[in-house]
Amino acid sequence: MNEELNFTPAATIKAKQCSVLLNHLKTQGSISTIEGREKHGISHVAGRMHDLRNQGFLIETRRVLESDSAGRFHTVALYSLKGGAA
């Protein structure tokens, strides 16, 4: 059983997800939980926003009503960088 394991450490995945979300915030101004999940495949958007806040980024959160890709409505977080997009 000398199979080579091909995996990416969780820390690397989290860092990449943070980078994707931060880039989205900087270029688009805001991102919702649903958009983060459906557009970027990030299942725990709130966790990554927590990580970004711990890195010193000022991220505001508002609650909004938004529909998912199936047309169901949810109250979700809408995140934006304090000071807006670049």
N, CA, C and O atoms as a CHARMM CRD file, in Angstrom:
* protein
*
  344
    1    1 MET  N      0.82600  -1.19300   0.00000 PROA 1      0.00000
    2    1 MET  CA     0.00000   0.00000   0.00000 PROA 1      0.00000
    3    1 MET  C      0.86300   1.24500   0.00000 PROA 1      0.00000
    4    1 MET  O      0.75400   2.06300   0.91400 PROA 1      0.00000
    5    2 ASN  N      1.67800   1.40700  -0.95200 PROA 2      0.00000
    6    2 ASN  CA     2.50300   2.59800  -1.07800 PROA 2      0.00000
    7    2 ASN  C      1.88700   3.56200  -2.07900 PROA 2      0.00000
    8    2 ASN  O      2.55900   4.02000  -3.00300 PROA 2      0.00000
    9    3 GLU  N      0.60100   3.87000  -1.89300 PROA 3      0.00000
   10    3 GLU  CA    -0.06500   4.81400  -2.77200 PROA 3      0.00000
   11    3 GLU  C      0.30400   6.23200  -2.34900 PROA 3      0.00000
   12    3 GLU  O      0.35500   6.55000  -1.16100 PROA 3      0.00000
   13    4 GLU  N      0.55600   7.05900  -3.32600 PROA 4      0.00000
   14    4 GLU  CA     0.86800   8.45100  -3.04100 PROA 4      0.00000
   15    4 GLU  C     -0.43200   9.20300  -2.79500 PROA 4      0.00000
   16    4 GLU  O     -1.36300   9.13000  -3.59600 PROA 4      0.00000
   17    5 LEU  N     -0.48600   9.92000  -1.69000 PROA 5      0.00000
   18    5 LEU  CA    -1.66800  10.70800  -1.37800 PROA 5      0.00000
   19    5 LEU  C     -1.55100  12.06900  -2.04400 PROA 5      0.00000
   20    5 LEU  O     -0.51800  12.73300  -1.95700 PROA 5      0.00000
   21    6 ASN  N     -2.60400  12.46700  -2.69900 PROA 6      0.00000
   22    6 ASN  CA    -2.62800  13.76300  -3.36000 PROA 6      0.00000
   23    6 ASN  C     -3.68700  14.61900  -2.67000 PROA 6      0.00000
   24    6 ASN  O     -4.88200  14.46500  -2.92400 PROA 6      0.00000
   25    7 PHE  N     -3.24800  15.50800  -1.80700 PROA 7      0.00000
   26    7 PHE  CA    -4.19100  16.36800  -1.11100 PROA 7      0.00000
   27    7 PHE  C     -3.56000  17.73300  -0.89100 PROA 7      0.00000
   28    7 PHE  O     -2.34300  17.90400  -0.96600 PROA 7      0.00000
   29    8 THR  N     -4.42600  18.69300  -0.61700 PROA 8      0.00000
   30    8 THR  CA    -3.97500  20.03900  -0.30800 PROA 8      0.00000
   31    8 THR  C     -4.26900  20.29100   1.16400 PROA 8      0.00000
   32    8 THR  O     -5.40600  20.10700   1.59800 PROA 8      0.00000
   33    9 PRO  N     -3.28400  20.70200   1.93600 PROA 9      0.00000
   34    9 PRO  CA    -3.51900  20.97100   3.35400 PROA 9      0.00000
   35    9 PRO  C     -4.61100  22.02200   3.55400 PROA 9      0.00000
   36    9 PRO  O     -4.75200  22.95000   2.75800 PROA 9      0.00000
   37   10 ALA  N     -5.37400  21.85900   4.62200 PROA 10     0.00000
   38   10 ALA  CA    -6.48600  22.76400   4.90300 PROA 10     0.00000
   39   10 ALA  C     -6.04000  24.22000   4.96100 PROA 10     0.00000
   40   10 ALA  O     -6.76600  25.10000   4.49800 PROA 10     0.00000
   41   11 ALA  N     -4.86900  24.49000   5.51500 PROA 11     0.00000
   42   11 ALA  CA    -4.38700  25.87100   5.61400 PROA 11     0.00000
   43   11 ALA  C     -4.21400  26.48900   4.23200 PROA 11     0.00000
   44   11 ALA  O     -4.48800  27.67400   4.04400 PROA 11     0.00000
   45   12 THR  N     -3.76500  25.70200   3.27200 PROA 12     0.00000
   46   12 THR  CA    -3.58800  26.20000   1.90700 PROA 12     0.00000
   47   12 THR  C     -4.93900  26.47600   1.26200 PROA 12     0.00000
   48   12 THR  O     -5.10100  27.48000   0.56700 PROA 12     0.00000
   49   13 ILE  N     -5.90100  25.60000   1.48400 PROA 13     0.00000
   50   13 ILE  CA    -7.24400  25.79200   0.93200 PROA 13     0.00000
   51   13 ILE  C     -7.87300  27.04900   1.52100 PROA 13     0.00000
   52   13 ILE  O     -8.44300  27.85800   0.78800 PROA 13     0.00000
   53   14 LYS  N     -7.77700  27.21900   2.83000 PROA 14     0.00000
   54   14 LYS  CA    -8.33100  28.40800   3.48000 PROA 14     0.00000
   55   14 LYS  C     -7.68600  29.67600   2.93900 PROA 14     0.00000
   56   14 LYS  O     -8.37700  30.65900   2.66800 PROA 14     0.00000
   57   15 ALA  N     -6.37500  29.66100   2.78100 PROA 15     0.00000
   58   15 ALA  CA    -5.66400  30.83900   2.27000 PROA 15     0.00000
   59   15 ALA  C     -6.13500  31.18200   0.86000 PROA 15     0.00000
   60   15 ALA  O     -6.32700  32.35600   0.54300 PROA 15     0.00000
   61   16 LYS  N     -6.32000  30.18300   0.02000 PROA 16     0.00000
   62   16 LYS  CA    -6.79300  30.41100  -1.34500 PROA 16     0.00000
   63   16 LYS  C     -8.21300  30.97000  -1.32900 PROA 16     0.00000
   64   16 LYS  O     -8.52400  31.89700  -2.07800 PROA 16     0.00000
   65   17 GLN  N     -9.07300  30.41200  -0.48200 PROA 17     0.00000
   66   17 GLN  CA   -10.44100  30.90400  -0.38600 PROA 17     0.00000
   67   17 GLN  C    -10.47500  32.34700   0.10900 PROA 17     0.00000
   68   17 GLN  O    -11.25400  33.15600  -0.39400 PROA 17     0.00000
   69   18 CYS  N     -9.64300  32.67100   1.08000 PROA 18     0.00000
   70   18 CYS  CA    -9.55300  34.05500   1.56600 PROA 18     0.00000
   71   18 CYS  C     -9.11100  34.98100   0.45100 PROA 18     0.00000
   72   18 CYS  O     -9.64700  36.08000   0.30400 PROA 18     0.00000
   73   19 SER  N     -8.14800  34.55100  -0.32700 PROA 19     0.00000
   74   19 SER  CA    -7.64700  35.34400  -1.44400 PROA 19     0.00000
   75   19 SER  C     -8.74600  35.59100  -2.47700 PROA 19     0.00000
   76   19 SER  O     -8.89600  36.70600  -2.97600 PROA 19     0.00000
   77   20 VAL  N     -9.50100  34.56000  -2.79100 PROA 20     0.00000
   78   20 VAL  CA   -10.60000  34.68500  -3.75800 PROA 20     0.00000
   79   20 VAL  C    -11.64900  35.66800  -3.24500 PROA 20     0.00000
   80   20 VAL  O    -12.09700  36.54200  -3.98700 PROA 20     0.00000
   81   21 LEU  N    -12.03800  35.52900  -1.98400 PROA 21     0.00000
   82   21 LEU  CA   -13.04800  36.42300  -1.41900 PROA 21     0.00000
   83   21 LEU  C    -12.55200  37.86000  -1.33300 PROA 21     0.00000
   84   21 LEU  O    -13.29200  38.79200  -1.64900 PROA 21     0.00000
   85   22 LEU  N    -11.31500  38.04400  -0.91100 PROA 22     0.00000
   86   22 LEU  CA   -10.76000  39.38900  -0.81100 PROA 22     0.00000
   87   22 LEU  C    -10.69000  40.05200  -2.17700 PROA 22     0.00000
   88   22 LEU  O    -11.01800  41.23100  -2.30900 PROA 22     0.00000
   89   23 ASN  N    -10.27300  39.31900  -3.18500 PROA 23     0.00000
   90   23 ASN  CA   -10.23500  39.85700  -4.54300 PROA 23     0.00000
   91   23 ASN  C    -11.63700  40.24700  -5.00500 PROA 23     0.00000
   92   23 ASN  O    -11.82000  41.30000  -5.61600 PROA 23     0.00000
   93   24 HSD  N    -12.61300  39.41500  -4.72100 PROA 24     0.00000
   94   24 HSD  CA   -13.99400  39.72200  -5.09700 PROA 24     0.00000
   95   24 HSD  C    -14.46000  41.00100  -4.40000 PROA 24     0.00000
   96   24 HSD  O    -15.05800  41.87100  -5.03200 PROA 24     0.00000
   97   25 LEU  N    -14.18800  41.11400  -3.10700 PROA 25     0.00000
   98   25 LEU  CA   -14.57700  42.31100  -2.36500 PROA 25     0.00000
   99   25 LEU  C    -13.92200  43.56100  -2.93900 PROA 25     0.00000
  100   25 LEU  O    -14.56500  44.60300  -3.06800 PROA 25     0.00000
  101   26 LYS  N    -12.65500  43.45400  -3.27900 PROA 26     0.00000
  102   26 LYS  CA   -11.92100  44.60800  -3.80400 PROA 26     0.00000
  103   26 LYS  C    -12.39800  45.01600  -5.19200 PROA 26     0.00000
  104   26 LYS  O    -12.40200  46.20300  -5.51600 PROA 26     0.00000
  105   27 THR  N    -12.79500  44.05900  -6.00700 PROA 27     0.00000
  106   27 THR  CA   -13.18600  44.37800  -7.38500 PROA 27     0.00000
  107   27 THR  C    -14.68400  44.59900  -7.55900 PROA 27     0.00000
  108   27 THR  O    -15.09900  45.38400  -8.41200 PROA 27     0.00000
  109   28 GLN  N    -15.50000  43.91300  -6.75500 PROA 28     0.00000
  110   28 GLN  CA   -16.95300  43.99300  -6.92300 PROA 28     0.00000
  111   28 GLN  C    -17.65600  44.77900  -5.81900 PROA 28     0.00000
  112   28 GLN  O    -18.81300  45.16700  -5.97800 PROA 28     0.00000
  113   29 GLY  N    -16.97400  45.01400  -4.71400 PROA 29     0.00000
  114   29 GLY  CA   -17.54800  45.80300  -3.63300 PROA 29     0.00000
  115   29 GLY  C    -18.21100  45.00600  -2.52900 PROA 29     0.00000
  116   29 GLY  O    -18.13000  45.38000  -1.35900 PROA 29     0.00000
  117   30 SER  N    -18.87000  43.90800  -2.88800 PROA 30     0.00000
  118   30 SER  CA   -19.53700  43.09500  -1.87100 PROA 30     0.00000
  119   30 SER  C    -19.72100  41.67300  -2.38500 PROA 30     0.00000
  120   30 SER  O    -19.59000  41.39800  -3.57800 PROA 30     0.00000
  121   31 ILE  N    -20.02900  40.77700  -1.45000 PROA 31     0.00000
  122   31 ILE  CA   -20.32800  39.39000  -1.80500 PROA 31     0.00000
  123   31 ILE  C    -21.25800  38.81800  -0.74300 PROA 31     0.00000
  124   31 ILE  O    -21.09200  39.07900   0.44900 PROA 31     0.00000
  125   32 SER  N    -22.23000  38.04300  -1.18400 PROA 32     0.00000
  126   32 SER  CA   -23.15600  37.40200  -0.25300 PROA 32     0.00000
  127   32 SER  C    -22.70800  35.97200   0.02400 PROA 32     0.00000
  128   32 SER  O    -21.86500  35.41200  -0.67600 PROA 32     0.00000
  129   33 THR  N    -23.29600  35.41100   1.05700 PROA 33     0.00000
  130   33 THR  CA   -23.01100  34.01500   1.37800 PROA 33     0.00000
  131   33 THR  C    -23.34000  33.11400   0.19100 PROA 33     0.00000
  132   33 THR  O    -22.55500  32.23400  -0.16300 PROA 33     0.00000
  133   34 ILE  N    -24.49600  33.33300  -0.42000 PROA 34     0.00000
  134   34 ILE  CA   -24.91100  32.50200  -1.55700 PROA 34     0.00000
  135   34 ILE  C    -23.96100  32.67200  -2.73100 PROA 34     0.00000
  136   34 ILE  O    -23.57800  31.68900  -3.36500 PROA 34     0.00000
  137   35 GLU  N    -23.57800  33.90000  -3.02600 PROA 35     0.00000
  138   35 GLU  CA   -22.65500  34.13500  -4.14200 PROA 35     0.00000
  139   35 GLU  C    -21.30200  33.47300  -3.89100 PROA 35     0.00000
  140   35 GLU  O    -20.71500  32.89200  -4.80300 PROA 35     0.00000
  141   36 GLY  N    -20.81400  33.55800  -2.67300 PROA 36     0.00000
  142   36 GLY  CA   -19.54700  32.91100  -2.33300 PROA 36     0.00000
  143   36 GLY  C    -19.60600  31.41300  -2.51800 PROA 36     0.00000
  144   36 GLY  O    -18.64800  30.79300  -2.97900 PROA 36     0.00000
  145   37 ARG  N    -20.74300  30.83200  -2.15500 PROA 37     0.00000
  146   37 ARG  CA   -20.90700  29.38300  -2.30700 PROA 37     0.00000
  147   37 ARG  C    -21.09100  28.98200  -3.76000 PROA 37     0.00000
  148   37 ARG  O    -20.41500  28.07800  -4.25200 PROA 37     0.00000
  149   38 GLU  N    -22.01400  29.66000  -4.45200 PROA 38     0.00000
  150   38 GLU  CA   -22.36700  29.23200  -5.80300 PROA 38     0.00000
  151   38 GLU  C    -21.35300  29.66400  -6.86100 PROA 38     0.00000
  152   38 GLU  O    -21.08100  28.91100  -7.79600 PROA 38     0.00000
  153   39 LYS  N    -20.79900  30.84700  -6.72700 PROA 39     0.00000
  154   39 LYS  CA   -19.85000  31.34600  -7.73300 PROA 39     0.00000
  155   39 LYS  C    -18.43500  30.84700  -7.49200 PROA 39     0.00000
  156   39 LYS  O    -17.70600  30.54800  -8.43700 PROA 39     0.00000
  157   40 HSD  N    -18.04800  30.75700  -6.22000 PROA 40     0.00000
  158   40 HSD  CA   -16.66000  30.42500  -5.89800 PROA 40     0.00000
  159   40 HSD  C    -16.48300  29.06400  -5.22400 PROA 40     0.00000
  160   40 HSD  O    -15.35300  28.63100  -4.99800 PROA 40     0.00000
  161   41 GLY  N    -17.58200  28.38800  -4.90300 PROA 41     0.00000
  162   41 GLY  CA   -17.48700  27.05800  -4.30100 PROA 41     0.00000
  163   41 GLY  C    -16.96000  27.04300  -2.87700 PROA 41     0.00000
  164   41 GLY  O    -16.38700  26.04700  -2.43500 PROA 41     0.00000
  165   42 ILE  N    -17.14900  28.14200  -2.15700 PROA 42     0.00000
  166   42 ILE  CA   -16.66200  28.24600  -0.77700 PROA 42     0.00000
  167   42 ILE  C    -17.83100  27.94000   0.15800 PROA 42     0.00000
  168   42 ILE  O    -18.77400  28.72400   0.25700 PROA 42     0.00000
  169   43 SER  N    -17.76500  26.81400   0.83400 PROA 43     0.00000
  170   43 SER  CA   -18.90800  26.36800   1.63100 PROA 43     0.00000
  171   43 SER  C    -19.06300  27.12500   2.95000 PROA 43     0.00000
  172   43 SER  O    -20.17800  27.24100   3.45700 PROA 43     0.00000
  173   44 HSD  N    -17.98500  27.63500   3.50900 PROA 44     0.00000
  174   44 HSD  CA   -18.06000  28.32800   4.79900 PROA 44     0.00000
  175   44 HSD  C    -17.53700  29.75800   4.64200 PROA 44     0.00000
  176   44 HSD  O    -16.45800  30.10500   5.12300 PROA 44     0.00000
  177   45 VAL  N    -18.33000  30.56500   3.95800 PROA 45     0.00000
  178   45 VAL  CA   -17.94200  31.95000   3.67100 PROA 45     0.00000
  179   45 VAL  C    -17.72500  32.72700   4.97100 PROA 45     0.00000
  180   45 VAL  O    -16.77200  33.49800   5.07900 PROA 45     0.00000
  181   46 ALA  N    -18.60000  32.52900   5.95200 PROA 46     0.00000
  182   46 ALA  CA   -18.46400  33.24900   7.22600 PROA 46     0.00000
  183   46 ALA  C    -17.12700  32.95400   7.89900 PROA 46     0.00000
  184   46 ALA  O    -16.51300  33.84800   8.48100 PROA 46     0.00000
  185   47 GLY  N    -16.68300  31.72200   7.82200 PROA 47     0.00000
  186   47 GLY  CA   -15.39300  31.35500   8.40500 PROA 47     0.00000
  187   47 GLY  C    -14.23400  32.06200   7.73500 PROA 47     0.00000
  188   47 GLY  O    -13.28700  32.48500   8.39800 PROA 47     0.00000
  189   48 ARG  N    -14.31000  32.19000   6.42000 PROA 48     0.00000
  190   48 ARG  CA   -13.23200  32.87200   5.70100 PROA 48     0.00000
  191   48 ARG  C    -13.26500  34.37200   5.98700 PROA 48     0.00000
  192   48 ARG  O    -12.21100  35.00400   6.05300 PROA 48     0.00000
  193   49 MET  N    -14.45600  34.95500   6.15900 PROA 49     0.00000
  194   49 MET  CA   -14.54700  36.37000   6.51800 PROA 49     0.00000
  195   49 MET  C    -13.95400  36.58000   7.90800 PROA 49     0.00000
  196   49 MET  O    -13.29700  37.58900   8.16300 PROA 49     0.00000
  197   50 HSD  N    -14.18500  35.63700   8.79400 PROA 50     0.00000
  198   50 HSD  CA   -13.58100  35.68400  10.13100 PROA 50     0.00000
  199   50 HSD  C    -12.05300  35.67300  10.01300 PROA 50     0.00000
  200   50 HSD  O    -11.36400  36.43200  10.69500 PROA 50     0.00000
  201   51 ASP  N    -11.53700  34.81200   9.14800 PROA 51     0.00000
  202   51 ASP  CA   -10.08700  34.74800   8.93000 PROA 51     0.00000
  203   51 ASP  C     -9.55900  36.07800   8.39800 PROA 51     0.00000
  204   51 ASP  O     -8.51300  36.55200   8.84200 PROA 51     0.00000
  205   52 LEU  N    -10.27800  36.68400   7.44600 PROA 52     0.00000
  206   52 LEU  CA    -9.84300  37.96800   6.88200 PROA 52     0.00000
  207   52 LEU  C     -9.87000  39.06500   7.94600 PROA 52     0.00000
  208   52 LEU  O     -8.97300  39.90700   7.99500 PROA 52     0.00000
  209   53 ARG  N    -10.88000  39.05600   8.78300 PROA 53     0.00000
  210   53 ARG  CA   -10.93500  40.04100   9.87900 PROA 53     0.00000
  211   53 ARG  C     -9.74900  39.85900  10.82200 PROA 53     0.00000
  212   53 ARG  O     -9.15700  40.83400  11.28400 PROA 53     0.00000
  213   54 ASN  N     -9.41300  38.61600  11.09900 PROA 54     0.00000
  214   54 ASN  CA    -8.25700  38.34400  11.96600 PROA 54     0.00000
  215   54 ASN  C     -6.94900  38.79700  11.33800 PROA 54     0.00000
  216   54 ASN  O     -5.96500  39.02000  12.04400 PROA 54     0.00000
  217   55 GLN  N     -6.92800  38.93700  10.01400 PROA 55     0.00000
  218   55 GLN  CA    -5.75000  39.44600   9.31100 PROA 55     0.00000
  219   55 GLN  C     -5.74100  40.97300   9.26100 PROA 55     0.00000
  220   55 GLN  O     -4.80100  41.56500   8.72900 PROA 55     0.00000
  221   56 GLY  N     -6.77300  41.61600   9.80500 PROA 56     0.00000
  222   56 GLY  CA    -6.80500  43.06700   9.89000 PROA 56     0.00000
  223   56 GLY  C     -7.71000  43.76800   8.89500 PROA 56     0.00000
  224   56 GLY  O     -7.77600  44.99700   8.89800 PROA 56     0.00000
  225   57 PHE  N     -8.40700  43.03500   8.04900 PROA 57     0.00000
  226   57 PHE  CA    -9.31200  43.66600   7.08800 PROA 57     0.00000
  227   57 PHE  C    -10.60500  44.06400   7.78900 PROA 57     0.00000
  228   57 PHE  O    -11.14700  43.30900   8.59700 PROA 57     0.00000
  229   58 LEU  N    -11.09100  45.26400   7.46700 PROA 58     0.00000
  230   58 LEU  CA   -12.33100  45.76500   8.04900 PROA 58     0.00000
  231   58 LEU  C    -13.48000  45.37200   7.12700 PROA 58     0.00000
  232   58 LEU  O    -13.66400  45.96300   6.06400 PROA 58     0.00000
  233   59 ILE  N    -14.23800  44.38400   7.53800 PROA 59     0.00000
  234   59 ILE  CA   -15.32000  43.84300   6.72300 PROA 59     0.00000
  235   59 ILE  C    -16.63500  44.06700   7.44400 PROA 59     0.00000
  236   59 ILE  O    -16.80400  43.67300   8.59800 PROA 59     0.00000
  237   60 GLU  N    -17.56600  44.70500   6.74400 PROA 60     0.00000
  238   60 GLU  CA   -18.88900  44.96300   7.29500 PROA 60     0.00000
  239   60 GLU  C    -19.83900  43.85200   6.86700 PROA 60     0.00000
  240   60 GLU  O    -19.68400  43.26800   5.79400 PROA 60     0.00000
  241   61 THR  N    -20.81700  43.56900   7.70600 PROA 61     0.00000
  242   61 THR  CA   -21.81000  42.53400   7.41900 PROA 61     0.00000
  243   61 THR  C    -23.20500  43.12500   7.55600 PROA 61     0.00000
  244   61 THR  O    -23.53200  43.77700   8.54800 PROA 61     0.00000
  245   62 ARG  N    -24.02100  42.87900   6.53300 PROA 62     0.00000
  246   62 ARG  CA   -25.44400  43.23700   6.58600 PROA 62     0.00000
  247   62 ARG  C    -26.24800  41.98100   6.29400 PROA 62     0.00000
  248   62 ARG  O    -25.77500  41.09100   5.58700 PROA 62     0.00000
  249   63 ARG  N    -27.43600  41.90300   6.82300 PROA 63     0.00000
  250   63 ARG  CA   -28.33800  40.79700   6.51400 PROA 63     0.00000
  251   63 ARG  C    -29.25800  41.22500   5.37300 PROA 63     0.00000
  252   63 ARG  O    -29.84900  42.30400   5.41400 PROA 63     0.00000
  253   64 VAL  N    -29.37400  40.37000   4.35100 PROA 64     0.00000
  254   64 VAL  CA   -30.21700  40.65500   3.19200 PROA 64     0.00000
  255   64 VAL  C    -31.00800  39.40300   2.81800 PROA 64     0.00000
  256   64 VAL  O    -30.64700  38.28800   3.19500 PROA 64     0.00000
  257   65 LEU  N    -32.08700  39.60700   2.07400 PROA 65     0.00000
  258   65 LEU  CA   -32.87800  38.50300   1.54600 PROA 65     0.00000
  259   65 LEU  C    -32.43500  38.26500   0.11100 PROA 65     0.00000
  260   65 LEU  O    -32.44000  39.18900  -0.70200 PROA 65     0.00000
  261   66 GLU  N    -32.05200  37.03600  -0.20500 PROA 66     0.00000
  262   66 GLU  CA   -31.52400  36.72300  -1.53800 PROA 66     0.00000
  263   66 GLU  C    -31.97400  35.32700  -1.94400 PROA 66     0.00000
  264   66 GLU  O    -32.12000  34.44100  -1.10200 PROA 66     0.00000
  265   67 SER  N    -32.19200  35.14000  -3.24500 PROA 67     0.00000
  266   67 SER  CA   -32.58900  33.81200  -3.72200 PROA 67     0.00000
  267   67 SER  C    -31.36900  33.02600  -4.17400 PROA 67     0.00000
  268   67 SER  O    -30.39500  33.58800  -4.67400 PROA 67     0.00000
  269   68 ASP  N    -31.44400  31.71500  -3.98600 PROA 68     0.00000
  270   68 ASP  CA   -30.36800  30.84400  -4.45500 PROA 68     0.00000
  271   68 ASP  C    -30.64800  30.42200  -5.89900 PROA 68     0.00000
  272   68 ASP  O    -31.61900  30.88100  -6.50100 PROA 68     0.00000
  273   69 SER  N    -29.81300  29.56100  -6.44900 PROA 69     0.00000
  274   69 SER  CA   -29.95600  29.15600  -7.85000 PROA 69     0.00000
  275   69 SER  C    -31.24300  28.37100  -8.10700 PROA 69     0.00000
  276   69 SER  O    -31.67400  28.24600  -9.25400 PROA 69     0.00000
  277   70 ALA  N    -31.85400  27.84600  -7.05200 PROA 70     0.00000
  278   70 ALA  CA   -33.11700  27.11300  -7.19200 PROA 70     0.00000
  279   70 ALA  C    -34.32800  28.02500  -7.00100 PROA 70     0.00000
  280   70 ALA  O    -35.47100  27.57400  -7.08200 PROA 70     0.00000
  281   71 GLY  N    -34.07200  29.31300  -6.74500 PROA 71     0.00000
  282   71 GLY  CA   -35.15700  30.26800  -6.57300 PROA 71     0.00000
  283   71 GLY  C    -35.70900  30.36300  -5.16000 PROA 71     0.00000
  284   71 GLY  O    -36.69300  31.06600  -4.93300 PROA 71     0.00000
  285   72 ARG  N    -35.10200  29.67600  -4.21300 PROA 72     0.00000
  286   72 ARG  CA   -35.54100  29.74400  -2.81600 PROA 72     0.00000
  287   72 ARG  C    -34.89300  30.95300  -2.13800 PROA 72     0.00000
  288   72 ARG  O    -33.71400  31.23800  -2.34800 PROA 72     0.00000
  289   73 PHE  N    -35.67400  31.65100  -1.33000 PROA 73     0.00000
  290   73 PHE  CA   -35.16000  32.83600  -0.65000 PROA 73     0.00000
  291   73 PHE  C    -34.59000  32.48700   0.71700 PROA 73     0.00000
  292   73 PHE  O    -35.11000  31.63500   1.43700 PROA 73     0.00000
  293   74 HSD  N    -33.51000  33.17400   1.04600 PROA 74     0.00000
  294   74 HSD  CA   -32.81500  32.97900   2.31600 PROA 74     0.00000
  295   74 HSD  C    -32.37100  34.34000   2.84100 PROA 74     0.00000
  296   74 HSD  O    -32.06100  35.24300   2.06300 PROA 74     0.00000
  297   75 THR  N    -32.34300  34.47900   4.15100 PROA 75     0.00000
  298   75 THR  CA   -31.69700  35.63400   4.76100 PROA 75     0.00000
  299   75 THR  C    -30.23000  35.26400   4.91300 PROA 75     0.00000
  300   75 THR  O    -29.88900  34.30600   5.60600 PROA 75     0.00000
  301   76 VAL  N    -29.36700  36.03000   4.26000 PROA 76     0.00000
  302   76 VAL  CA   -27.93800  35.71400   4.23600 PROA 76     0.00000
  303   76 VAL  C    -27.12200  36.95500   4.57100 PROA 76     0.00000
  304   76 VAL  O    -27.64700  38.06700   4.62400 PROA 76     0.00000
  305   77 ALA  N    -25.84800  36.74700   4.79100 PROA 77     0.00000
  306   77 ALA  CA   -24.93000  37.85900   5.04100 PROA 77     0.00000
  307   77 ALA  C    -24.45700  38.44400   3.71600 PROA 77     0.00000
  308   77 ALA  O    -24.19400  37.71900   2.75700 PROA 77     0.00000
  309   78 LEU  N    -24.35700  39.76000   3.68200 PROA 78     0.00000
  310   78 LEU  CA   -23.75000  40.46900   2.55800 PROA 78     0.00000
  311   78 LEU  C    -22.52900  41.18000   3.12500 PROA 78     0.00000
  312   78 LEU  O    -22.65600  42.05700   3.98000 PROA 78     0.00000
  313   79 TYR  N    -21.36300  40.80700   2.65600 PROA 79     0.00000
  314   79 TYR  CA   -20.09600  41.32400   3.17100 PROA 79     0.00000
  315   79 TYR  C    -19.54500  42.40000   2.24900 PROA 79     0.00000
  316   79 TYR  O    -19.65500  42.29900   1.02700 PROA 79     0.00000
  317   80 SER  N    -18.95200  43.43200   2.83900 PROA 80     0.00000
  318   80 SER  CA   -18.27100  44.46600   2.05900 PROA 80     0.00000
  319   80 SER  C    -17.06100  44.96400   2.84300 PROA 80     0.00000
  320   80 SER  O    -17.03200  44.92300   4.07300 PROA 80     0.00000
  321   81 LEU  N    -16.06800  45.43400   2.09700 PROA 81     0.00000
  322   81 LEU  CA   -14.88500  46.02200   2.72600 PROA 81     0.00000
  323   81 LEU  C    -15.22900  47.42600   3.17400 PROA 81     0.00000
  324   81 LEU  O    -15.80800  48.20000   2.41200 PROA 81     0.00000
  325   82 LYS  N    -14.87700  47.75600   4.39700 PROA 82     0.00000
  326   82 LYS  CA   -15.10400  49.11700   4.87100 PROA 82     0.00000
  327   82 LYS  C    -14.25000  50.04600   4.02400 PROA 82     0.00000
  328   82 LYS  O    -13.04100  49.85200   3.90400 PROA 82     0.00000
  329   83 GLY  N    -14.86900  51.03500   3.44900 PROA 83     0.00000
  330   83 GLY  CA   -14.16000  51.92700   2.54400 PROA 83     0.00000
  331   83 GLY  C    -14.46200  51.61000   1.09100 PROA 83     0.00000
  332   83 GLY  O    -14.12400  52.40000   0.21000 PROA 83     0.00000
  333   84 GLY  N    -15.09000  50.47200   0.81900 PROA 84     0.00000
  334   84 GLY  CA   -15.52800  50.13100  -0.53200 PROA 84     0.00000
  335   84 GLY  C    -14.48500  49.45400  -1.38100 PROA 84     0.00000
  336   84 GLY  O    -13.36300  49.19700  -0.94300 PROA 84     0.00000
  337   85 ALA  N    -14.88100  49.16900  -2.61700 PROA 85     0.00000
  338   85 ALA  CA   -14.00300  48.50100  -3.58300 PROA 85     0.00000
  339   85 ALA  C    -12.96000  49.47500  -4.09400 PROA 85     0.00000
  340   85 ALA  O    -13.15100  50.69100  -4.05800 PROA 85     0.00000
  341   86 ALA  N    -11.85800  48.92400  -4.57000 PROA 86     0.00000
  342   86 ALA  CA   -10.76500  49.75900  -5.08600 PROA 86     0.00000
  343   86 ALA  C    -11.10500  50.30900  -6.44800 PROA 86     0.00000
  344   86 ALA  O    -10.30300  51.03400  -7.03800 PROA 86     0.00000
